[in-house]
Amino acid sequence: MHTSTDRPDRRAKVGHRKSRRGCKTCKARRVKCDETHPVCGSCIRLALDCPWPETMASRPTPSPDPTASLSSRTTDTGELPTPGESPASAQLDRYSALLRAQPGLDMYPLATDSEDLHMPESKERRLLEHRLMQNYLQYLVQPFPVSPGKEWQHLLSHIVPRLALTNDNLLYALLTVSASHLLLTEPDDMELFRARQSYLVLATREQRKMVARLSADTADAVCFAALLLCISSFVAMGERSLVPYGPPLDYFQIGRGAGTVFWLSIEAAIKSENFENLSIYVIAKSYPRFGEDQSYFSPLMRRDFEGVLTQALPSGEAWDDVTRDAYEKALSYVGSIQNAIRLGEPTYAVCRRIQAFPLLIPSKFIAFLEEQRPRALVVLAHFFATAAQVHGVWWLREDAEGSESIAKREIRAISKVLPAQWQPLLVWPLDMVGLG
């Protein structure tokens, strides 16, 4: 008979309870997954990619709104997809209908009057373009302080420059964004400014041509050009005149155009059954997975900003379902960015959320901005206030030499035109940029 002193008391080793529905990363690391979608807590904390098993990835994310998962699976006519739909259709349906082409949308308005634009070949032009390419390779292949992963870094440092050699839309977009970066430190270089404007017009013209004949073979070049044009349009907000104030509609229009381009490219790639072999697949599968998960429209995301939806202030708006939906979704999306910051998401993830704002918000909200409705301007101010909390990202212009950040300029300008009754709703945005 053994006593307790004869042999140590060996208690059963208690391991973590296995999660059957955990992400692939946690399974590979052999750690417990909290099964939080779209990215689990461990992957957020360690800034890891968070792929899910296919059976789970295609399952709608739970939402407080009982109609959310239904609406994300409906067709343009409001009908559910038929049970016999093709695998390609099922995969395509995982991406948000909000990214589908908008009727009557002029994606690249700058291209309209550019047919006569011509930049003659010269030694000066060749040297400038060499300088811009070198600037891109040296400073812009890392758009975020920390890259989402090696695949992203390879895309921007190798794939994009190589594609630019055979696709004028991407080449001109690359030169545009590089010139925009140089202008931050050389704002008085008028030659550089004129070149940037010319490359922007050429990029939008060539992009329009490429979109017209979009295929799986050209999807990568078109999507990367759209991404670079979005970055350049954000930077350009820091240069525009704010007197008299008008919302940055060019930024929103280019953003909506980019959303349509991404959708059409994904559609062409999936139908070709070659999606996973394209470079844009790296972007599509990266967190946050826009379209596959629409939690950014959840009512929970706007709970800190509900006061913006008040009906106690004079607005002259008909508060119908379409109007309410536009404001609620725009405000929820802004709240989702703030929530990501609060949760400590990696900077690249927060930046991607900021970049996607004009892509994903309802077009009706952009129409309200164009009309300069007070409530829409307040939502816009809240958007800039969230962006102001991100640091170390060059295109946010928070550290531009001798100039204010884009967020501070826009919020101050909005405060000057907003009716007095609506001013209390600007307290938080003003505080976030040091104007409170």
C-alpha positions as CSV (number, residue, x, y, z in Angstrom):
1,M,0.0,0.0,0.0
2,H,1.4,3.4,-1.0
3,T,1.1,6.4,1.2
4,S,1.0,10.0,0.0
5,T,4.7,10.2,0.8
6,D,5.5,7.1,-1.3
7,R,4.4,8.6,-4.6
8,P,3.5,12.2,-5.5
9,D,-0.2,12.9,-6.0
10,R,-0.5,13.2,-9.8
11,R,-3.6,15.1,-10.7
12,A,-5.0,14.8,-14.1
13,K,-3.5,17.4,-16.5
14,V,-6.3,19.7,-17.5
15,G,-5.9,21.1,-21.0
16,H,-8.1,23.6,-22.8
17,R,-11.4,22.4,-24.1
18,K,-11.0,21.8,-27.8
19,S,-12.9,24.2,-30.0
20,R,-14.4,22.4,-32.9
21,R,-15.2,25.6,-34.8
22,G,-12.0,27.5,-34.1
23,C,-9.9,29.3,-36.7
24,K,-7.1,27.5,-38.6
25,T,-4.4,29.7,-37.0
26,C,-5.4,28.7,-33.5
27,K,-5.6,25.1,-34.5
28,A,-2.1,25.2,-36.0
29,R,-0.8,26.9,-32.9
30,R,-2.7,24.3,-30.7
31,V,-4.3,27.0,-28.6
32,K,-7.9,27.5,-27.6
33,C,-9.8,29.8,-30.0
34,D,-12.6,32.0,-28.7
35,E,-14.4,31.5,-32.0
36,T,-15.1,35.3,-32.3
37,H,-15.9,36.2,-35.9
38,P,-14.5,37.5,-38.2
39,V,-11.2,37.5,-36.2
40,C,-10.7,35.7,-32.9
41,G,-9.2,37.4,-29.9
42,S,-5.8,35.6,-30.2
43,C,-5.3,36.6,-33.8
44,I,-6.2,40.2,-33.1
45,R,-3.8,40.3,-30.1
46,L,-0.9,38.8,-32.2
47,A,-1.9,40.6,-35.4
48,L,-2.2,37.3,-37.3
49,D,-4.3,36.3,-40.3
50,C,-7.4,34.5,-39.1
51,P,-8.7,32.1,-41.7
52,W,-11.6,29.9,-40.9
53,P,-12.6,26.4,-42.2
54,E,-14.6,26.8,-45.4
55,T,-17.8,25.5,-43.7
56,M,-17.5,28.2,-41.1
57,A,-16.3,31.0,-43.4
58,S,-19.4,30.7,-45.6
59,R,-21.7,30.8,-42.6
60,P,-23.2,34.3,-41.9
61,T,-21.8,36.0,-38.9
62,P,-24.4,36.3,-36.0
63,S,-25.8,39.8,-35.8
64,P,-28.0,41.5,-33.2
65,D,-30.3,42.4,-36.1
66,P,-32.3,39.3,-37.0
67,T,-32.7,40.4,-40.6
68,A,-29.0,41.1,-41.2
69,S,-28.0,37.6,-42.3
70,L,-31.0,37.4,-44.5
71,S,-30.4,40.7,-46.2
72,S,-26.7,39.8,-46.9
73,R,-27.9,36.7,-48.8
74,T,-30.6,38.3,-50.9
75,T,-30.2,39.2,-54.6
76,D,-30.8,42.6,-56.1
77,T,-34.5,41.8,-56.4
78,G,-34.7,40.9,-52.7
79,E,-35.1,37.2,-53.4
80,L,-32.9,34.5,-51.8
81,P,-30.5,32.6,-54.0
82,T,-31.9,29.3,-55.3
83,P,-30.7,26.1,-53.6
84,G,-29.2,24.9,-56.9
85,E,-26.9,27.9,-57.5
86,S,-23.4,27.2,-58.8
87,P,-20.4,27.1,-56.4
88,A,-19.1,30.3,-58.1
89,S,-22.4,32.0,-57.4
90,A,-22.3,30.8,-53.8
91,Q,-18.7,32.1,-53.4
92,L,-19.6,35.4,-55.0
93,D,-22.5,35.9,-52.7
94,R,-20.1,36.0,-49.8
95,Y,-19.2,39.5,-50.8
96,S,-21.4,42.4,-50.0
97,A,-24.0,43.6,-52.4
98,L,-23.0,47.1,-51.4
99,L,-19.9,46.6,-53.6
100,R,-22.0,46.0,-56.7
101,A,-22.0,48.5,-59.5
102,Q,-24.2,51.5,-58.8
103,P,-26.6,52.6,-61.6
104,G,-25.4,55.8,-63.2
105,L,-22.2,56.0,-61.1
106,D,-19.5,57.9,-62.9
107,M,-16.5,56.1,-61.2
108,Y,-13.8,58.4,-62.5
109,P,-15.2,61.8,-63.4
110,L,-11.7,63.3,-63.9
111,A,-11.3,61.3,-67.0
112,T,-14.2,63.0,-68.8
113,D,-12.3,66.1,-70.1
114,S,-8.9,64.5,-70.4
115,E,-8.8,63.1,-74.0
116,D,-6.6,66.0,-75.2
117,L,-4.2,65.7,-72.3
118,H,-0.7,64.7,-73.5
119,M,2.6,64.6,-71.7
120,P,5.4,64.8,-74.3
121,E,8.4,62.6,-73.9
122,S,11.5,64.5,-72.6
123,K,14.5,64.0,-70.5
124,E,12.9,65.9,-67.7
125,R,9.8,63.6,-67.8
126,R,12.0,60.5,-67.7
127,L,14.0,61.8,-64.8
128,L,10.9,62.8,-62.9
129,E,9.2,59.4,-63.4
130,H,12.4,57.7,-62.3
131,R,12.4,59.8,-59.2
132,L,8.8,59.0,-58.5
133,M,9.3,55.3,-59.0
134,Q,12.3,55.3,-56.7
135,N,10.3,57.3,-54.1
136,Y,7.6,54.7,-54.3
137,L,10.0,51.8,-53.8
138,Q,11.8,53.5,-51.0
139,Y,8.9,54.9,-48.9
140,L,5.5,53.7,-50.1
141,V,5.7,50.0,-50.4
142,Q,4.8,50.0,-46.7
143,P,1.5,52.0,-46.4
144,F,1.0,51.0,-42.8
145,P,3.5,51.1,-39.8
146,V,3.2,47.3,-39.6
147,S,2.4,45.2,-42.6
148,P,-0.5,42.8,-42.6
149,G,2.0,40.1,-43.6
150,K,4.7,39.1,-46.0
151,E,2.3,38.6,-48.8
152,W,1.1,42.2,-48.6
153,Q,4.7,43.5,-48.6
154,H,5.5,41.3,-51.6
155,L,2.5,42.6,-53.5
156,L,3.4,46.3,-53.0
157,S,7.1,46.0,-53.4
158,H,7.3,43.5,-56.3
159,I,3.9,42.7,-57.9
160,V,2.6,46.2,-58.2
161,P,5.8,47.8,-59.8
162,R,6.0,44.8,-62.2
163,L,2.4,45.1,-63.2
164,A,2.8,48.9,-63.7
165,L,5.3,48.3,-66.5
166,T,2.6,46.7,-68.7
167,N,-0.6,48.5,-67.4
168,D,-0.7,52.3,-67.9
169,N,-3.6,52.8,-65.4
170,L,-1.5,51.3,-62.6
171,L,1.7,53.1,-63.7
172,Y,0.0,56.5,-63.7
173,A,-1.8,55.7,-60.4
174,L,1.6,54.7,-58.8
175,L,3.2,58.0,-60.1
176,T,0.2,60.0,-58.8
177,V,0.4,58.6,-55.2
178,S,4.2,59.0,-55.2
179,A,4.0,62.6,-56.2
180,S,1.3,63.2,-53.6
181,H,3.8,61.8,-51.0
182,L,6.6,64.1,-52.2
183,L,4.3,67.1,-52.1
184,L,3.9,66.7,-48.4
185,T,7.5,67.8,-47.8
186,E,7.7,69.9,-51.0
187,P,4.4,71.8,-51.2
188,D,5.8,74.7,-53.2
189,D,7.2,72.6,-56.0
190,M,4.8,73.6,-58.8
191,E,6.4,71.4,-61.4
192,L,5.8,68.4,-59.1
193,F,2.2,69.6,-58.4
194,R,1.4,69.9,-62.2
195,A,2.9,66.5,-62.9
196,R,0.8,65.0,-60.1
197,Q,-2.4,66.5,-61.5
198,S,-1.5,65.3,-65.0
199,Y,-0.8,61.7,-63.8
200,L,-4.0,61.7,-61.9
201,V,-6.0,62.6,-65.0
202,L,-4.1,60.0,-67.1
203,A,-4.6,57.4,-64.4
204,T,-8.4,57.9,-64.2
205,R,-8.6,57.9,-68.0
206,E,-6.7,54.7,-68.4
207,Q,-8.6,53.1,-65.4
208,R,-11.9,53.9,-67.1
209,K,-10.7,52.1,-70.3
210,M,-9.5,49.1,-68.3
211,V,-12.8,48.8,-66.3
212,A,-14.7,48.8,-69.6
213,R,-12.9,45.6,-70.7
214,L,-12.3,44.1,-67.3
215,S,-11.4,40.5,-67.1
216,A,-9.7,38.1,-64.7
217,D,-6.5,38.8,-66.5
218,T,-6.7,42.5,-65.8
219,A,-8.3,42.4,-62.4
220,D,-5.1,42.7,-60.4
221,A,-3.9,45.9,-62.2
222,V,-7.4,47.5,-62.0
223,C,-7.8,46.8,-58.3
224,F,-4.3,48.0,-57.3
225,A,-4.8,51.2,-59.4
226,A,-8.1,51.8,-57.6
227,L,-6.4,51.3,-54.2
228,L,-3.7,53.8,-55.1
229,L,-6.2,56.3,-56.4
230,C,-8.1,56.1,-53.1
231,I,-5.0,56.8,-51.1
232,S,-4.1,59.8,-53.4
233,S,-7.7,61.2,-53.1
234,F,-7.4,61.1,-49.3
235,V,-4.1,62.9,-49.4
236,A,-5.6,65.5,-51.8
237,M,-8.1,66.5,-49.1
238,G,-5.3,68.3,-47.3
239,E,-4.8,70.6,-50.3
240,R,-8.3,71.6,-51.2
241,S,-9.8,75.0,-50.4
242,L,-12.3,74.9,-47.5
243,V,-13.8,78.4,-48.1
244,P,-16.6,78.2,-48.8
245,Y,-16.9,74.8,-47.3
246,G,-18.1,71.8,-49.2
247,P,-17.7,68.1,-48.3
248,P,-14.9,66.2,-50.1
249,L,-17.2,64.7,-52.7
250,D,-14.3,63.8,-55.1
251,Y,-12.9,61.5,-52.3
252,F,-16.3,59.8,-51.9
253,Q,-16.9,59.4,-55.6
254,I,-13.5,57.9,-56.2
255,G,-14.1,55.6,-53.2
256,R,-17.5,54.5,-54.5
257,G,-15.9,53.8,-57.9
258,A,-13.2,51.8,-56.2
259,G,-15.8,49.7,-54.5
260,T,-17.5,49.0,-57.8
261,V,-14.1,48.1,-59.3
262,F,-13.4,45.7,-56.5
263,W,-16.7,44.0,-56.9
264,L,-16.5,43.7,-60.7
265,S,-12.9,42.3,-60.4
266,I,-13.9,39.7,-57.8
267,E,-16.9,38.8,-59.9
268,A,-14.7,38.2,-63.0
269,A,-12.1,36.4,-61.0
270,I,-14.6,34.0,-59.3
271,K,-16.4,33.3,-62.5
272,S,-13.0,32.4,-64.1
273,E,-12.4,29.9,-61.3
274,N,-9.0,31.5,-60.8
275,F,-9.7,33.8,-57.9
276,E,-7.3,32.2,-55.4
277,N,-4.4,32.5,-57.9
278,L,-4.8,36.3,-58.3
279,S,-2.9,38.8,-56.2
280,I,-6.2,40.6,-55.2
281,Y,-7.1,37.4,-53.3
282,V,-4.5,38.4,-50.7
283,I,-6.4,41.6,-50.2
284,A,-9.8,40.0,-50.2
285,K,-8.9,37.4,-47.6
286,S,-7.1,39.9,-45.3
287,Y,-8.8,41.2,-42.2
288,P,-11.1,43.0,-42.1
289,R,-13.0,40.9,-44.6
290,F,-15.3,43.5,-46.1
291,G,-18.4,42.0,-47.6
292,E,-18.1,38.6,-46.0
293,D,-18.9,40.1,-42.6
294,Q,-21.1,43.1,-42.2
295,S,-20.9,43.5,-38.4
296,Y,-19.7,47.1,-39.1
297,F,-23.4,47.9,-39.7
298,S,-24.6,46.4,-36.4
299,P,-26.6,48.8,-34.2
300,L,-24.2,48.0,-31.4
301,M,-21.5,49.8,-33.3
302,R,-23.3,53.2,-33.1
303,R,-24.4,53.0,-29.5
304,D,-21.9,55.7,-28.4
305,F,-23.1,58.0,-31.2
306,E,-26.9,57.5,-31.0
307,G,-27.3,61.2,-30.2
308,V,-26.5,62.0,-33.8
309,L,-29.8,60.4,-34.8
310,T,-31.9,62.6,-32.6
311,Q,-35.1,64.0,-34.0
312,A,-35.2,66.8,-31.5
313,L,-33.1,69.1,-33.7
314,P,-34.5,70.9,-36.7
315,S,-33.3,69.2,-39.9
316,G,-36.0,69.5,-42.4
317,E,-35.5,65.9,-43.3
318,A,-38.3,63.4,-44.1
319,W,-37.3,60.6,-41.7
320,D,-38.4,57.7,-43.9
321,D,-36.9,54.2,-43.9
322,V,-34.3,55.0,-46.7
323,T,-33.1,58.2,-44.9
324,R,-32.9,56.5,-41.5
325,D,-31.1,53.4,-43.0
326,A,-28.5,55.7,-44.7
327,Y,-27.6,57.5,-41.5
328,E,-27.7,54.4,-39.3
329,K,-25.3,52.5,-41.6
330,A,-22.9,55.4,-42.0
331,L,-22.9,56.1,-38.2
332,S,-22.5,52.4,-37.4
333,Y,-19.5,52.2,-39.7
334,V,-17.9,55.1,-38.1
335,G,-18.6,53.5,-34.7
336,S,-17.0,50.2,-36.0
337,I,-13.7,52.1,-36.7
338,Q,-13.8,53.6,-33.2
339,N,-14.6,50.1,-31.8
340,A,-11.6,48.7,-33.6
341,I,-9.4,51.4,-32.1
342,R,-10.8,50.7,-28.6
343,L,-10.1,47.0,-29.0
344,G,-6.5,47.7,-30.0
345,E,-6.7,46.3,-33.6
346,P,-3.4,46.5,-35.6
347,T,-3.0,49.9,-37.3
348,Y,-3.2,48.3,-40.7
349,A,-6.7,46.9,-39.9
350,V,-7.9,50.3,-38.6
351,C,-6.5,52.0,-41.7
352,R,-8.3,49.5,-44.0
353,R,-11.5,50.4,-42.2
354,I,-10.8,54.1,-42.8
355,Q,-10.1,53.4,-46.5
356,A,-13.3,51.5,-46.9
357,F,-15.6,54.2,-45.5
358,P,-16.5,55.7,-48.9
359,L,-16.7,52.2,-50.5
360,L,-19.2,50.8,-48.1
361,I,-21.5,53.6,-46.9
362,P,-24.9,54.0,-48.7
363,S,-24.8,56.2,-51.7
364,K,-27.8,58.0,-50.2
365,F,-25.6,59.3,-47.4
366,I,-23.2,60.7,-50.0
367,A,-26.2,62.5,-51.5
368,F,-27.0,64.0,-48.1
369,L,-23.4,65.2,-47.8
370,E,-23.7,66.9,-51.2
371,E,-26.8,68.7,-49.9
372,Q,-24.8,69.6,-46.8
373,R,-27.5,68.3,-44.4
374,P,-26.4,69.1,-40.8
375,R,-26.8,65.5,-39.7
376,A,-24.6,64.2,-42.5
377,L,-21.9,66.8,-41.7
378,V,-21.9,65.7,-38.1
379,V,-21.4,62.1,-39.1
380,L,-18.6,63.2,-41.4
381,A,-17.0,65.1,-38.5
382,H,-17.2,61.9,-36.4
383,F,-15.5,60.0,-39.2
384,F,-12.6,62.4,-39.3
385,A,-12.4,62.3,-35.5
386,T,-11.8,58.6,-35.6
387,A,-9.2,58.9,-38.3
388,A,-7.4,61.5,-36.2
389,Q,-6.6,58.8,-33.6
390,V,-4.4,56.9,-36.0
391,H,-0.7,57.9,-36.1
392,G,2.3,57.1,-38.2
393,V,0.4,56.7,-41.5
394,W,1.7,59.1,-44.1
395,W,-1.5,59.5,-46.2
396,L,-3.5,60.6,-43.1
397,R,-1.3,63.7,-43.2
398,E,-1.2,64.0,-39.5
399,D,2.5,64.9,-39.5
400,A,2.7,67.0,-42.7
401,E,5.3,69.7,-42.3
402,G,3.9,73.1,-41.6
403,S,0.3,72.1,-42.0
404,E,-2.7,70.8,-40.0
405,S,-4.0,67.3,-40.3
406,I,-6.8,66.6,-42.7
407,A,-9.1,65.7,-39.8
408,K,-8.4,69.0,-38.0
409,R,-9.0,71.1,-41.1
410,E,-12.2,69.3,-42.0
411,I,-13.7,69.4,-38.5
412,R,-12.9,73.0,-38.0
413,A,-14.5,73.9,-41.4
414,I,-17.6,71.8,-40.6
415,S,-18.0,73.6,-37.3
416,K,-18.0,77.0,-39.1
417,V,-21.0,76.1,-41.3
418,L,-23.0,73.9,-39.0
419,P,-26.2,75.5,-37.6
420,A,-26.0,76.6,-33.9
421,Q,-28.5,74.0,-32.8
422,W,-26.3,71.2,-34.1
423,Q,-23.0,72.5,-32.5
424,P,-23.3,70.4,-29.3
425,L,-23.0,67.3,-31.4
426,L,-19.5,68.4,-32.5
427,V,-18.1,68.5,-29.0
428,W,-16.4,65.1,-29.3
429,P,-15.0,65.6,-32.8
430,L,-13.6,69.0,-31.8
431,D,-12.0,67.5,-28.7
432,M,-10.4,64.7,-30.7
433,V,-8.5,67.2,-32.8
434,G,-7.6,69.6,-30.0
435,L,-10.2,72.2,-30.9
436,G,-12.5,71.7,-28.0
